[in-house]
Amino acid sequence: MQTIRRAAWFFVLAAVMAVWMGVLGTFRGVAEAGVIASHGATGDLRAAEIAKVQTVLEQKVVLQKLMDYGVSSEEAMAKIRSMSDSDLHRLATLADRVATGADSGVGLLIGLAVLVILILVILMLLNKRVIVQ
């Protein structure tokens, strides 16, 4: 008898949900479309991308590589200023990747410390002894 009551409540709930979805489905929404403006003027975007690339070019490692290839930083900046917008955008995107990957390893050390602490906590929760000699 109890199984029938549970099944009855399930069917009642399913019927109420179906009716509710039917009611909500009858309302029609309005779709609007339009042109979205860009983040700013093209000159501002270009100047920001040139600034990103310039900060990467000012790093010691990049300057040394430029010197190894026989290019001065002034020549590199002149070439960057003469690039097209699409090439400059591609270079700025790559410069973002270089900047994020060029940390001094602090992120790696923090990650390893968190991993070690997590392993120690798991071992302690499992009532295992950790002995460091």
N, C-alpha and C positions, 0 to 999 in steps of 0.2 A: 504494500500500500504506500509505503514511504517512497519507493522508487517512482511510482506513478505521480505523486505530488511533485517530486523534483523535476520529472519530465514535463509536467504541466506548467510549472513556473518557467522552465526553459522555453517552451513554446509560446507562452504569453509574452515573455521578454522579447523573443525573436519577432513576434507579430507587432509589438509596440515599436520596436526598432525599425521594422520594415515600413510601417505607416509613417513614422517620423522621417525617414529618409525620403519617402515619397512626397511628403509635404515640403521638405526642404528642396527637393529636386524640381518642384514646380516654379520656384522663384528663379527668375532669369537675371543674371548679372549683366553689367554693361562693360564692354571691352573698349578701351580707349587706347589710341596709339599716337605717338608724336615723336618729334626729333629731340634727342637729348643733347644738350650742349656738352662740349668737351670740358676737361678739368680747368682749362684756362686758355689764354692766348697761345698761339703756336710759339711765339718768341719766348714766353716764360717757360714753356716745356723744354724748348731747345736749350735755354740757358741752364735749367736745372740738370738736364742730362750732361751737358758739358761740365758742370760742376762735379757731378758724380764721377765722370771719367777722370777729371783732373785730380780728385782726391786719391783715386787709385794710382795714378801716375806719380804721385808724390811719395808713395811708399818706397822704402829703401830697396826692397827686393826688385820691384818693378824698375826703379831707376838704374839699378845695377845691370839688369837684363838689357835695358835700352843702351846703356854704355857698352855692354859686350857686343851688341849688334852694330855699334857705331852711330847711334841716333841720339841726339841730344833731346832734352825734355822740351825745349822751345820748338824744335822741328816737329816733334810728336804733337804738341798742342796746335801748331799751325795746320798740320794735316787733319786733326780732329775738327778744327773750326771750318775746314773746307769740305767736310763730309756731307752727304745728303742726309735728310731727316731720318729716313728708314735705316741707313747704316749707323747713324749716331745712336738711334734707339736700340738697335741690336747690340752695339758696343756697350751702352749704358746698362743693358740687362745683363750682359756678361760681367760687367764690372761689379754689379750687385752680387753676383755669385762668387766672384773672387773675394770681395770684402767679407762675405759671410764665412767663407772657408779659410780666411787668413787670421783667425784668432790665435792666441798664443797657447792654446791647449787647455785653457782654464775650463772650458765647457766639458772637455773630455775628462779632466780630473774630477769635476763635480759629478759627472755621470757615474764614474767608477766608484766614488765615495758613496753615492746613493745606492748603487748596486750592492756594495759590500754591506752597508747597513741593512738593506732589505734582506739579504741572505742571512745575516746574523739574527734578525728578528724572526724570520721563518724557522731557523734552527732552534731558537729559544722557545717558540710556540710549540714545537714538536718535542720539547723536553730533551733536547740534545745538548751536550756540553761542548763549548767551544774553548779550546785551550790553545793559547798563543805562547810559544816558548822562544 
